[in-house]
Amino acid sequence: MGKSEKTTLGRSLVKHHNHMIQESKEKGKYYKNLQKKVLESVTEVSDIDAIIEQAEEAERLFTINHSNTTPLPINM
């Protein structure tokens, strides 16, 4: 096999790799457009009021995202 000859397996792997990279980029753009918090630190919260507020916000966001379901209240 000379330098000018191309193997279909190598080209197929490169195309697949490029396709996976493009999908990853599109997925990142999708999440950025949704403005979702992908990662959130919970170790910095030490105040009980802040924890309750965070739980209420999480419940509110869940309700907005799942409006066709009935949310259960958080009883403390």
mmCIF file of the N, C-alpha and C atoms, coordinates in Angstrom:
data_MODEL
# 
_entry.id   MODEL 
# 
loop_
_atom_site.group_PDB 
_atom_site.id 
_atom_site.type_symbol 
_atom_site.label_atom_id 
_atom_site.label_alt_id 
_atom_site.label_comp_id 
_atom_site.label_asym_id 
_atom_site.label_entity_id 
_atom_site.label_seq_id 
_atom_site.pdbx_PDB_ins_code 
_atom_site.Cartn_x 
_atom_site.Cartn_y 
_atom_site.Cartn_z 
_atom_site.occupancy 
_atom_site.B_iso_or_equiv 
_atom_site.pdbx_formal_charge 
_atom_site.auth_seq_id 
_atom_site.auth_comp_id 
_atom_site.auth_asym_id 
_atom_site.auth_atom_id 
_atom_site.pdbx_PDB_model_num 
ATOM 1   N N  . MET A 1 1  ? 0.860   -1.164 0.000  1.00 0.00 ? 1  MET A N  1 
ATOM 2   C CA . MET A 1 1  ? 0.000   0.000  0.000  1.00 0.00 ? 1  MET A CA 1 
ATOM 3   C C  . MET A 1 1  ? 0.911   1.232  0.000  1.00 0.00 ? 1  MET A C  1 
ATOM 4   N N  . GLY A 1 2  ? 0.710   2.116  -0.972 1.00 0.00 ? 2  GLY A N  1 
ATOM 5   C CA . GLY A 1 2  ? 1.524   3.316  -1.077 1.00 0.00 ? 2  GLY A CA 1 
ATOM 6   C C  . GLY A 1 2  ? 0.960   4.457  -0.265 1.00 0.00 ? 2  GLY A C  1 
ATOM 7   N N  . LYS A 1 3  ? 1.658   5.567  -0.286 1.00 0.00 ? 3  LYS A N  1 
ATOM 8   C CA . LYS A 1 3  ? 1.203   6.737  0.475  1.00 0.00 ? 3  LYS A CA 1 
ATOM 9   C C  . LYS A 1 3  ? -0.108  7.300  -0.058 1.00 0.00 ? 3  LYS A C  1 
ATOM 10  N N  . SER A 1 4  ? -0.322  7.226  -1.358 1.00 0.00 ? 4  SER A N  1 
ATOM 11  C CA . SER A 1 4  ? -1.508  7.849  -1.946 1.00 0.00 ? 4  SER A CA 1 
ATOM 12  C C  . SER A 1 4  ? -2.765  7.017  -1.753 1.00 0.00 ? 4  SER A C  1 
ATOM 13  N N  . GLU A 1 5  ? -2.639  5.755  -1.380 1.00 0.00 ? 5  GLU A N  1 
ATOM 14  C CA . GLU A 1 5  ? -3.809  4.904  -1.191 1.00 0.00 ? 5  GLU A CA 1 
ATOM 15  C C  . GLU A 1 5  ? -4.408  5.136  0.198  1.00 0.00 ? 5  GLU A C  1 
ATOM 16  N N  . LYS A 1 6  ? -5.722  5.257  0.241  1.00 0.00 ? 6  LYS A N  1 
ATOM 17  C CA . LYS A 1 6  ? -6.426  5.490  1.505  1.00 0.00 ? 6  LYS A CA 1 
ATOM 18  C C  . LYS A 1 6  ? -7.144  4.216  1.926  1.00 0.00 ? 6  LYS A C  1 
ATOM 19  N N  . THR A 1 7  ? -7.137  3.919  3.204  1.00 0.00 ? 7  THR A N  1 
ATOM 20  C CA . THR A 1 7  ? -7.873  2.763  3.700  1.00 0.00 ? 7  THR A CA 1 
ATOM 21  C C  . THR A 1 7  ? -9.240  3.229  4.170  1.00 0.00 ? 7  THR A C  1 
ATOM 22  N N  . THR A 1 8  ? -10.245 2.436  3.882  1.00 0.00 ? 8  THR A N  1 
ATOM 23  C CA . THR A 1 8  ? -11.602 2.825  4.261  1.00 0.00 ? 8  THR A CA 1 
ATOM 24  C C  . THR A 1 8  ? -11.812 2.718  5.763  1.00 0.00 ? 8  THR A C  1 
ATOM 25  N N  . LEU A 1 9  ? -11.131 1.800  6.425  1.00 0.00 ? 9  LEU A N  1 
ATOM 26  C CA . LEU A 1 9  ? -11.287 1.671  7.873  1.00 0.00 ? 9  LEU A CA 1 
ATOM 27  C C  . LEU A 1 9  ? -10.775 2.919  8.574  1.00 0.00 ? 9  LEU A C  1 
ATOM 28  N N  . GLY A 1 10 ? -9.605  3.398  8.199  1.00 0.00 ? 10 GLY A N  1 
ATOM 29  C CA . GLY A 1 10 ? -9.053  4.607  8.803  1.00 0.00 ? 10 GLY A CA 1 
ATOM 30  C C  . GLY A 1 10 ? -9.941  5.808  8.572  1.00 0.00 ? 10 GLY A C  1 
ATOM 31  N N  . ARG A 1 11 ? -10.437 5.956  7.348  1.00 0.00 ? 11 ARG A N  1 
ATOM 32  C CA . ARG A 1 11 ? -11.320 7.082  7.029  1.00 0.00 ? 11 ARG A CA 1 
ATOM 33  C C  . ARG A 1 11 ? -12.623 6.979  7.815  1.00 0.00 ? 11 ARG A C  1 
ATOM 34  N N  . SER A 1 12 ? -13.125 5.757  7.974  1.00 0.00 ? 12 SER A N  1 
ATOM 35  C CA . SER A 1 12 ? -14.357 5.545  8.725  1.00 0.00 ? 12 SER A CA 1 
ATOM 36  C C  . SER A 1 12 ? -14.171 5.926  10.189 1.00 0.00 ? 12 SER A C  1 
ATOM 37  N N  . LEU A 1 13 ? -13.029 5.552  10.762 1.00 0.00 ? 13 LEU A N  1 
ATOM 38  C CA . LEU A 1 13 ? -12.757 5.900  12.157 1.00 0.00 ? 13 LEU A CA 1 
ATOM 39  C C  . LEU A 1 13 ? -12.639 7.407  12.344 1.00 0.00 ? 13 LEU A C  1 
ATOM 40  N N  . VAL A 1 14 ? -11.995 8.081  11.400 1.00 0.00 ? 14 VAL A N  1 
ATOM 41  C CA . VAL A 1 14 ? -11.857 9.538  11.481 1.00 0.00 ? 14 VAL A CA 1 
ATOM 42  C C  . VAL A 1 14 ? -13.221 10.200 11.369 1.00 0.00 ? 14 VAL A C  1 
ATOM 43  N N  . LYS A 1 15 ? -14.055 9.730  10.434 1.00 0.00 ? 15 LYS A N  1 
ATOM 44  C CA . LYS A 1 15 ? -15.399 10.301 10.279 1.00 0.00 ? 15 LYS A CA 1 
ATOM 45  C C  . LYS A 1 15 ? -16.227 10.092 11.547 1.00 0.00 ? 15 LYS A C  1 
ATOM 46  N N  . HIS A 1 16 ? -16.131 8.892  12.125 1.00 0.00 ? 16 HIS A N  1 
ATOM 47  C CA . HIS A 1 16 ? -16.878 8.599  13.354 1.00 0.00 ? 16 HIS A CA 1 
ATOM 48  C C  . HIS A 1 16 ? -16.398 9.496  14.494 1.00 0.00 ? 16 HIS A C  1 
ATOM 49  N N  . HIS A 1 17 ? -15.090 9.647  14.614 1.00 0.00 ? 17 HIS A N  1 
ATOM 50  C CA . HIS A 1 17 ? -14.518 10.501 15.657 1.00 0.00 ? 17 HIS A CA 1 
ATOM 51  C C  . HIS A 1 17 ? -14.994 11.943 15.491 1.00 0.00 ? 17 HIS A C  1 
ATOM 52  N N  . ASN A 1 18 ? -14.945 12.461 14.275 1.00 0.00 ? 18 ASN A N  1 
ATOM 53  C CA . ASN A 1 18 ? -15.397 13.832 14.015 1.00 0.00 ? 18 ASN A CA 1 
ATOM 54  C C  . ASN A 1 18 ? -16.883 13.990 14.299 1.00 0.00 ? 18 ASN A C  1 
ATOM 55  N N  . HIS A 1 19 ? -17.663 12.964 13.980 1.00 0.00 ? 19 HIS A N  1 
ATOM 56  C CA . HIS A 1 19 ? -19.101 13.008 14.250 1.00 0.00 ? 19 HIS A CA 1 
ATOM 57  C C  . HIS A 1 19 ? -19.371 13.061 15.757 1.00 0.00 ? 19 HIS A C  1 
ATOM 58  N N  . MET A 1 20 ? -18.635 12.281 16.532 1.00 0.00 ? 20 MET A N  1 
ATOM 59  C CA . MET A 1 20 ? -18.816 12.278 17.984 1.00 0.00 ? 20 MET A CA 1 
ATOM 60  C C  . MET A 1 20 ? -18.416 13.621 18.590 1.00 0.00 ? 20 MET A C  1 
ATOM 61  N N  . ILE A 1 21 ? -17.357 14.232 18.081 1.00 0.00 ? 21 ILE A N  1 
ATOM 62  C CA . ILE A 1 21 ? -16.948 15.548 18.566 1.00 0.00 ? 21 ILE A CA 1 
ATOM 63  C C  . ILE A 1 21 ? -18.031 16.571 18.268 1.00 0.00 ? 21 ILE A C  1 
ATOM 64  N N  . GLN A 1 22 ? -18.600 16.531 17.055 1.00 0.00 ? 22 GLN A N  1 
ATOM 65  C CA . GLN A 1 22 ? -19.653 17.473 16.679 1.00 0.00 ? 22 GLN A CA 1 
ATOM 66  C C  . GLN A 1 22 ? -20.879 17.293 17.567 1.00 0.00 ? 22 GLN A C  1 
ATOM 67  N N  . GLU A 1 23 ? -21.266 16.048 17.849 1.00 0.00 ? 23 GLU A N  1 
ATOM 68  C CA . GLU A 1 23 ? -22.403 15.797 18.739 1.00 0.00 ? 23 GLU A CA 1 
ATOM 69  C C  . GLU A 1 23 ? -22.138 16.352 20.133 1.00 0.00 ? 23 GLU A C  1 
ATOM 70  N N  . SER A 1 24 ? -20.923 16.192 20.623 1.00 0.00 ? 24 SER A N  1 
ATOM 71  C CA . SER A 1 24 ? -20.562 16.702 21.943 1.00 0.00 ? 24 SER A CA 1 
ATOM 72  C C  . SER A 1 24 ? -20.666 18.223 21.981 1.00 0.00 ? 24 SER A C  1 
ATOM 73  N N  . LYS A 1 25 ? -20.197 18.878 20.924 1.00 0.00 ? 25 LYS A N  1 
ATOM 74  C CA . LYS A 1 25 ? -20.285 20.339 20.858 1.00 0.00 ? 25 LYS A CA 1 
ATOM 75  C C  . LYS A 1 25 ? -21.737 20.800 20.822 1.00 0.00 ? 25 LYS A C  1 
ATOM 76  N N  . GLU A 1 26 ? -22.566 20.115 20.034 1.00 0.00 ? 26 GLU A N  1 
ATOM 77  C CA . GLU A 1 26 ? -23.977 20.485 19.940 1.00 0.00 ? 26 GLU A CA 1 
ATOM 78  C C  . GLU A 1 26 ? -24.685 20.280 21.276 1.00 0.00 ? 26 GLU A C  1 
ATOM 79  N N  . LYS A 1 27 ? -24.333 19.219 21.979 1.00 0.00 ? 27 LYS A N  1 
ATOM 80  C CA . LYS A 1 27 ? -24.926 18.957 23.291 1.00 0.00 ? 27 LYS A CA 1 
ATOM 81  C C  . LYS A 1 27 ? -24.549 20.061 24.273 1.00 0.00 ? 27 LYS A C  1 
ATOM 82  N N  . GLY A 1 28 ? -23.289 20.488 24.249 1.00 0.00 ? 28 GLY A N  1 
ATOM 83  C CA . GLY A 1 28 ? -22.844 21.580 25.109 1.00 0.00 ? 28 GLY A CA 1 
ATOM 84  C C  . GLY A 1 28 ? -23.569 22.875 24.804 1.00 0.00 ? 28 GLY A C  1 
ATOM 85  N N  . LYS A 1 29 ? -23.748 23.174 23.513 1.00 0.00 ? 29 LYS A N  1 
ATOM 86  C CA . LYS A 1 29 ? -24.477 24.386 23.119 1.00 0.00 ? 29 LYS A CA 1 
ATOM 87  C C  . LYS A 1 29 ? -25.930 24.300 23.571 1.00 0.00 ? 29 LYS A C  1 
ATOM 88  N N  . TYR A 1 30 ? -26.533 23.103 23.485 1.00 0.00 ? 30 TYR A N  1 
ATOM 89  C CA . TYR A 1 30 ? -27.918 22.911 23.903 1.00 0.00 ? 30 TYR A CA 1 
ATOM 90  C C  . TYR A 1 30 ? -28.082 23.220 25.386 1.00 0.00 ? 30 TYR A C  1 
ATOM 91  N N  . TYR A 1 31 ? -27.194 22.669 26.225 1.00 0.00 ? 31 TYR A N  1 
ATOM 92  C CA . TYR A 1 31 ? -27.284 22.918 27.661 1.00 0.00 ? 31 TYR A CA 1 
ATOM 93  C C  . TYR A 1 31 ? -26.979 24.368 28.001 1.00 0.00 ? 31 TYR A C  1 
ATOM 94  N N  . LYS A 1 32 ? -26.071 24.987 27.266 1.00 0.00 ? 32 LYS A N  1 
ATOM 95  C CA . LYS A 1 32 ? -25.761 26.394 27.501 1.00 0.00 ? 32 LYS A CA 1 
ATOM 96  C C  . LYS A 1 32 ? -26.971 27.260 27.170 1.00 0.00 ? 32 LYS A C  1 
ATOM 97  N N  . ASN A 1 33 ? -27.678 26.917 26.092 1.00 0.00 ? 33 ASN A N  1 
ATOM 98  C CA . ASN A 1 33 ? -28.864 27.676 25.713 1.00 0.00 ? 33 ASN A CA 1 
ATOM 99  C C  . ASN A 1 33 ? -29.988 27.514 26.728 1.00 0.00 ? 33 ASN A C  1 
ATOM 100 N N  . LEU A 1 34 ? -30.057 26.375 27.374 1.00 0.00 ? 34 LEU A N  1 
ATOM 101 C CA . LEU A 1 34 ? -31.081 26.162 28.397 1.00 0.00 ? 34 LEU A CA 1 
ATOM 102 C C  . LEU A 1 34 ? -30.734 26.869 29.696 1.00 0.00 ? 34 LEU A C  1 
ATOM 103 N N  . GLN A 1 35 ? -29.497 27.292 29.822 1.00 0.00 ? 35 GLN A N  1 
ATOM 104 C CA . GLN A 1 35 ? -28.987 27.961 31.014 1.00 0.00 ? 35 GLN A CA 1 
ATOM 105 C C  . GLN A 1 35 ? -29.233 27.125 32.264 1.00 0.00 ? 35 GLN A C  1 
ATOM 106 N N  . LYS A 1 36 ? -29.009 25.839 32.137 1.00 0.00 ? 36 LYS A N  1 
ATOM 107 C CA . LYS A 1 36 ? -29.166 24.944 33.279 1.00 0.00 ? 36 LYS A CA 1 
ATOM 108 C C  . LYS A 1 36 ? -27.875 24.896 34.067 1.00 0.00 ? 36 LYS A C  1 
ATOM 109 N N  . LYS A 1 37 ? -28.002 24.656 35.344 1.00 0.00 ? 37 LYS A N  1 
ATOM 110 C CA . LYS A 1 37 ? -26.838 24.428 36.184 1.00 0.00 ? 37 LYS A CA 1 
ATOM 111 C C  . LYS A 1 37 ? -26.485 22.951 36.070 1.00 0.00 ? 37 LYS A C  1 
ATOM 112 N N  . VAL A 1 38 ? -25.411 22.660 35.378 1.00 0.00 ? 38 VAL A N  1 
ATOM 113 C CA . VAL A 1 38 ? -25.022 21.273 35.195 1.00 0.00 ? 38 VAL A CA 1 
ATOM 114 C C  . VAL A 1 38 ? -24.403 20.731 36.477 1.00 0.00 ? 38 VAL A C  1 
ATOM 115 N N  . LEU A 1 39 ? -23.498 21.492 37.067 1.00 0.00 ? 39 LEU A N  1 
ATOM 116 C CA . LEU A 1 39 ? -22.872 21.092 38.321 1.00 0.00 ? 39 LEU A CA 1 
ATOM 117 C C  . LEU A 1 39 ? -23.116 22.171 39.365 1.00 0.00 ? 39 LEU A C  1 
ATOM 118 N N  . GLU A 1 40 ? -23.408 21.759 40.566 1.00 0.00 ? 40 GLU A N  1 
ATOM 119 C CA . GLU A 1 40 ? -23.653 22.720 41.633 1.00 0.00 ? 40 GLU A CA 1 
ATOM 120 C C  . GLU A 1 40 ? -23.035 22.182 42.917 1.00 0.00 ? 40 GLU A C  1 
ATOM 121 N N  . SER A 1 41 ? -22.270 23.009 43.592 1.00 0.00 ? 41 SER A N  1 
ATOM 122 C CA . SER A 1 41 ? -21.636 22.596 44.830 1.00 0.00 ? 41 SER A CA 1 
ATOM 123 C C  . SER A 1 41 ? -22.642 22.680 45.972 1.00 0.00 ? 41 SER A C  1 
ATOM 124 N N  . VAL A 1 42 ? -22.719 21.633 46.763 1.00 0.00 ? 42 VAL A N  1 
ATOM 125 C CA . VAL A 1 42 ? -23.609 21.640 47.918 1.00 0.00 ? 42 VAL A CA 1 
ATOM 126 C C  . VAL A 1 42 ? -22.818 21.602 49.218 1.00 0.00 ? 42 VAL A C  1 
ATOM 127 N N  . THR A 1 43 ? -21.514 21.552 49.143 1.00 0.00 ? 43 THR A N  1 
ATOM 128 C CA . THR A 1 43 ? -20.702 21.461 50.352 1.00 0.00 ? 43 THR A CA 1 
ATOM 129 C C  . THR A 1 43 ? -20.491 22.811 51.017 1.00 0.00 ? 43 THR A C  1 
ATOM 130 N N  . GLU A 1 44 ? -20.738 23.907 50.290 1.00 0.00 ? 44 GLU A N  1 
ATOM 131 C CA . GLU A 1 44 ? -20.496 25.233 50.838 1.00 0.00 ? 44 GLU A CA 1 
ATOM 132 C C  . GLU A 1 44 ? -21.639 25.726 51.722 1.00 0.00 ? 44 GLU A C  1 
ATOM 133 N N  . VAL A 1 45 ? -22.761 25.036 51.726 1.00 0.00 ? 45 VAL A N  1 
ATOM 134 C CA . VAL A 1 45 ? -23.929 25.477 52.477 1.00 0.00 ? 45 VAL A CA 1 
ATOM 135 C C  . VAL A 1 45 ? -23.843 24.932 53.899 1.00 0.00 ? 45 VAL A C  1 
ATOM 136 N N  . SER A 1 46 ? -23.808 25.836 54.885 1.00 0.00 ? 46 SER A N  1 
ATOM 137 C CA . SER A 1 46 ? -23.740 25.384 56.274 1.00 0.00 ? 46 SER A CA 1 
ATOM 138 C C  . SER A 1 46 ? -24.904 25.922 57.100 1.00 0.00 ? 46 SER A C  1 
ATOM 139 N N  . ASP A 1 47 ? -25.631 26.904 56.585 1.00 0.00 ? 47 ASP A N  1 
ATOM 140 C CA . ASP A 1 47 ? -26.738 27.523 57.304 1.00 0.00 ? 47 ASP A CA 1 
ATOM 141 C C  . ASP A 1 47 ? -28.027 26.766 56.987 1.00 0.00 ? 47 ASP A C  1 
ATOM 142 N N  . ILE A 1 48 ? -28.806 26.409 58.002 1.00 0.00 ? 48 ILE A N  1 
ATOM 143 C CA . ILE A 1 48 ? -30.034 25.635 57.810 1.00 0.00 ? 48 ILE A CA 1 
ATOM 144 C C  . ILE A 1 48 ? -31.050 26.399 56.967 1.00 0.00 ? 48 ILE A C  1 
ATOM 145 N N  . ASP A 1 49 ? -31.129 27.724 57.130 1.00 0.00 ? 49 ASP A N  1 
ATOM 146 C CA . ASP A 1 49 ? -32.056 28.519 56.318 1.00 0.00 ? 49 ASP A CA 1 
ATOM 147 C C  . ASP A 1 49 ? -31.664 28.467 54.842 1.00 0.00 ? 49 ASP A C  1 
ATOM 148 N N  . ALA A 1 50 ? -30.375 28.492 54.572 1.00 0.00 ? 50 ALA A N  1 
ATOM 149 C CA . ALA A 1 50 ? -29.905 28.419 53.190 1.00 0.00 ? 50 ALA A CA 1 
ATOM 150 C C  . ALA A 1 50 ? -30.235 27.056 52.585 1.00 0.00 ? 50 ALA A C  1 
ATOM 151 N N  . ILE A 1 51 ? -30.143 26.006 53.393 1.00 0.00 ? 51 ILE A N  1 
ATOM 152 C CA . ILE A 1 51 ? -30.470 24.665 52.913 1.00 0.00 ? 51 ILE A CA 1 
ATOM 153 C C  . ILE A 1 51 ? -31.955 24.570 52.585 1.00 0.00 ? 51 ILE A C  1 
ATOM 154 N N  . ILE A 1 52 ? -32.797 25.137 53.439 1.00 0.00 ? 52 ILE A N  1 
ATOM 155 C CA . ILE A 1 52 ? -34.242 25.125 53.198 1.00 0.00 ? 52 ILE A CA 1 
ATOM 156 C C  . ILE A 1 52 ? -34.574 25.919 51.946 1.00 0.00 ? 52 ILE A C  1 
ATOM 157 N N  . GLU A 1 53 ? -33.960 27.089 51.790 1.00 0.00 ? 53 GLU A N  1 
ATOM 158 C CA . GLU A 1 53 ? -34.191 27.897 50.590 1.00 0.00 ? 53 GLU A CA 1 
ATOM 159 C C  . GLU A 1 53 ? -33.761 27.141 49.337 1.00 0.00 ? 53 GLU A C  1 
ATOM 160 N N  . GLN A 1 54 ? -32.644 26.448 49.421 1.00 0.00 ? 54 GLN A N  1 
ATOM 161 C CA . GLN A 1 54 ? -32.147 25.697 48.278 1.00 0.00 ? 54 GLN A CA 1 
ATOM 162 C C  . GLN A 1 54 ? -33.111 24.558 47.922 1.00 0.00 ? 54 GLN A C  1 
ATOM 163 N N  . ALA A 1 55 ? -33.662 23.899 48.925 1.00 0.00 ? 55 ALA A N  1 
ATOM 164 C CA . ALA A 1 55 ? -34.622 22.823 48.684 1.00 0.00 ? 55 ALA A CA 1 
ATOM 165 C C  . ALA A 1 55 ? -35.901 23.363 48.062 1.00 0.00 ? 55 ALA A C  1 
ATOM 166 N N  . GLU A 1 56 ? -36.365 24.512 48.535 1.00 0.00 ? 56 GLU A N  1 
ATOM 167 C CA . GLU A 1 56 ? -37.570 25.120 47.968 1.00 0.00 ? 56 GLU A CA 1 
ATOM 168 C C  . GLU A 1 56 ? -37.339 25.536 46.518 1.00 0.00 ? 56 GLU A C  1 
ATOM 169 N N  . GLU A 1 57 ? -36.152 26.069 46.229 1.00 0.00 ? 57 GLU A N  1 
ATOM 170 C CA . GLU A 1 57 ? -35.834 26.455 44.854 1.00 0.00 ? 57 GLU A CA 1 
ATOM 171 C C  . GLU A 1 57 ? -35.763 25.224 43.950 1.00 0.00 ? 57 GLU A C  1 
ATOM 172 N N  . ALA A 1 58 ? -35.180 24.151 44.458 1.00 0.00 ? 58 ALA A N  1 
ATOM 173 C CA . ALA A 1 58 ? -35.095 22.913 43.681 1.00 0.00 ? 58 ALA A CA 1 
ATOM 174 C C  . ALA A 1 58 ? -36.491 22.371 43.393 1.00 0.00 ? 58 ALA A C  1 
ATOM 175 N N  . GLU A 1 59 ? -37.378 22.444 44.384 1.00 0.00 ? 59 GLU A N  1 
ATOM 176 C CA . GLU A 1 59 ? -38.757 21.991 44.191 1.00 0.00 ? 59 GLU A CA 1 
ATOM 177 C C  . GLU A 1 59 ? -39.460 22.847 43.152 1.00 0.00 ? 59 GLU A C  1 
ATOM 178 N N  . ARG A 1 60 ? -39.255 24.161 43.217 1.00 0.00 ? 60 ARG A N  1 
ATOM 179 C CA . ARG A 1 60 ? -39.881 25.073 42.259 1.00 0.00 ? 60 ARG A CA 1 
ATOM 180 C C  . ARG A 1 60 ? -39.374 24.798 40.838 1.00 0.00 ? 60 ARG A C  1 
ATOM 181 N N  . LEU A 1 61 ? -38.067 24.623 40.679 1.00 0.00 ? 61 LEU A N  1 
ATOM 182 C CA . LEU A 1 61 ? -37.507 24.347 39.359 1.00 0.00 ? 61 LEU A CA 1 
ATOM 183 C C  . LEU A 1 61 ? -37.981 23.005 38.822 1.00 0.00 ? 61 LEU A C  1 
ATOM 184 N N  . PHE A 1 62 ? -38.084 22.020 39.703 1.00 0.00 ? 62 PHE A N  1 
ATOM 185 C CA . PHE A 1 62 ? -38.576 20.718 39.278 1.00 0.00 ? 62 PHE A CA 1 
ATOM 186 C C  . PHE A 1 62 ? -40.024 20.831 38.816 1.00 0.00 ? 62 PHE A C  1 
ATOM 187 N N  . THR A 1 63 ? -40.838 21.600 39.540 1.00 0.00 ? 63 THR A N  1 
ATOM 188 C CA . THR A 1 63 ? -42.236 21.779 39.184 1.00 0.00 ? 63 THR A CA 1 
ATOM 189 C C  . THR A 1 63 ? -42.365 22.453 37.828 1.00 0.00 ? 63 THR A C  1 
ATOM 190 N N  . ILE A 1 64 ? -41.534 23.449 37.578 1.00 0.00 ? 64 ILE A N  1 
ATOM 191 C CA . ILE A 1 64 ? -41.574 24.135 36.286 1.00 0.00 ? 64 ILE A CA 1 
ATOM 192 C C  . ILE A 1 64 ? -41.211 23.164 35.165 1.00 0.00 ? 64 ILE A C  1 
ATOM 193 N N  . ASN A 1 65 ? -40.182 22.355 35.376 1.00 0.00 ? 65 ASN A N  1 
ATOM 194 C CA . ASN A 1 65 ? -39.720 21.431 34.341 1.00 0.00 ? 65 ASN A CA 1 
ATOM 195 C C  . ASN A 1 65 ? -40.625 20.221 34.171 1.00 0.00 ? 65 ASN A C  1 
ATOM 196 N N  . HIS A 1 66 ? -41.406 19.891 35.179 1.00 0.00 ? 66 HIS A N  1 
ATOM 197 C CA . HIS A 1 66 ? -42.304 18.735 35.126 1.00 0.00 ? 66 HIS A CA 1 
ATOM 198 C C  . HIS A 1 66 ? -43.717 19.191 35.476 1.00 0.00 ? 66 HIS A C  1 
ATOM 199 N N  . SER A 1 67 ? -44.241 20.121 34.702 1.00 0.00 ? 67 SER A N  1 
ATOM 200 C CA . SER A 1 67 ? -45.524 20.740 35.037 1.00 0.00 ? 67 SER A CA 1 
ATOM 201 C C  . SER A 1 67 ? -46.702 19.789 34.894 1.00 0.00 ? 67 SER A C  1 
ATOM 202 N N  . ASN A 1 68 ? -46.552 18.677 34.180 1.00 0.00 ? 68 ASN A N  1 
ATOM 203 C CA . ASN A 1 68 ? -47.668 17.752 34.025 1.00 0.00 ? 68 ASN A CA 1 
ATOM 204 C C  . ASN A 1 68 ? -47.764 16.743 35.169 1.00 0.00 ? 68 ASN A C  1 
ATOM 205 N N  . THR A 1 69 ? -46.882 16.835 36.153 1.00 0.00 ? 69 THR A N  1 
ATOM 206 C CA . THR A 1 69 ? -46.935 15.952 37.312 1.00 0.00 ? 69 THR A CA 1 
ATOM 207 C C  . THR A 1 69 ? -47.323 16.752 38.553 1.00 0.00 ? 69 THR A C  1 
ATOM 208 N N  . THR A 1 70 ? -47.777 16.071 39.573 1.00 0.00 ? 70 THR A N  1 
ATOM 209 C CA . THR A 1 70 ? -48.151 16.721 40.820 1.00 0.00 ? 70 THR A CA 1 
ATOM 210 C C  . THR A 1 70 ? -46.986 16.613 41.800 1.00 0.00 ? 70 THR A C  1 
ATOM 211 N N  . PRO A 1 71 ? -46.382 17.749 42.205 1.00 0.00 ? 71 PRO A N  1 
ATOM 212 C CA . PRO A 1 71 ? -45.241 17.681 43.125 1.00 0.00 ? 71 PRO A CA 1 
ATOM 213 C C  . PRO A 1 71 ? -45.688 17.364 44.552 1.00 0.00 ? 71 PRO A C  1 
ATOM 214 N N  . LEU A 1 72 ? -44.844 16.674 45.290 1.00 0.00 ? 72 LEU A N  1 
ATOM 215 C CA . LEU A 1 72 ? -45.104 16.387 46.690 1.00 0.00 ? 72 LEU A CA 1 
ATOM 216 C C  . LEU A 1 72 ? -44.455 17.470 47.536 1.00 0.00 ? 72 LEU A C  1 
ATOM 217 N N  . PRO A 1 73 ? -45.158 17.988 48.539 1.00 0.00 ? 73 PRO A N  1 
ATOM 218 C CA . PRO A 1 73 ? -44.561 19.036 49.379 1.00 0.00 ? 73 PRO A CA 1 
ATOM 219 C C  . PRO A 1 73 ? -43.452 18.467 50.264 1.00 0.00 ? 73 PRO A C  1 
ATOM 220 N N  . ILE A 1 74 ? -42.511 19.312 50.595 1.00 0.00 ? 74 ILE A N  1 
ATOM 221 C CA . ILE A 1 74 ? -41.418 18.923 51.490 1.00 0.00 ? 74 ILE A CA 1 
ATOM 222 C C  . ILE A 1 74 ? -41.809 19.335 52.903 1.00 0.00 ? 74 ILE A C  1 
ATOM 223 N N  . ASN A 1 75 ? -42.045 18.348 53.766 1.00 0.00 ? 75 ASN A N  1 
ATOM 224 C CA . ASN A 1 75 ? -42.430 18.626 55.150 1.00 0.00 ? 75 ASN A CA 1 
ATOM 225 C C  . ASN A 1 75 ? -41.212 18.512 56.048 1.00 0.00 ? 75 ASN A C  1 
ATOM 226 N N  . MET A 1 76 ? -41.019 19.527 56.878 1.00 0.00 ? 76 MET A N  1 
ATOM 227 C CA . MET A 1 76 ? -39.879 19.496 57.794 1.00 0.00 ? 76 MET A CA 1 
ATOM 228 C C  . MET A 1 76 ? -40.378 19.637 59.204 1.00 0.00 ? 76 MET A C  1 
# 
